[in-house]
């Protein structure tokens, strides 16, 4: 794929002792239609939450290629919001 909009490589996430994502890989091309399908508990919501910076992955790469800087700033903003919330 030439123009990549989303890149996910070796994505891993666990909750306590349960591995939810075990090395997920995919790319979404710019302007393409992509469906994230799977059975209940397959990790679809976890992938979306990681891509939207609402959840931190345990390993691997999850990037929005055209807006990598925006994702960095969103992650920093979420961290500052968590610290501010914890201080109350």
Residue pairs with C-beta under 8 A, 6 or more apart in sequence:
1 27
1 29
2 29
3 29
3 30
3 31
4 27
4 28
4 29
4 30
4 65
5 28
5 29
5 30
5 31
5 32
5 64
5 65
5 66
6 26
6 27
6 28
6 34
6 51
6 62
6 63
6 64
6 65
7 27
7 28
7 61
7 62
7 63
7 65
8 24
8 25
8 26
8 27
8 47
8 51
8 60
8 61
8 62
8 63
9 25
9 60
9 61
10 23
10 24
10 25
10 59
10 60
10 61
11 21
11 23
11 24
11 25
11 47
11 50
11 57
11 59
11 60
11 61
11 62
12 19
12 21
12 22
12 23
12 24
12 57
12 58
12 59
12 60
13 19
13 20
13 21
13 43
13 46
13 50
13 55
13 57
13 58
14 20
14 58
20 41
20 43
20 46
21 43
21 46
21 47
21 57
21 60
23 60
24 43
24 47
24 60
26 34
28 34
30 66
36 44
36 47
36 48
37 44
38 44
46 55
47 62
49 55
50 56
50 57
50 62
51 62
51 64
53 71
53 74
53 75
53 78
54 78
63 71
64 70
64 71
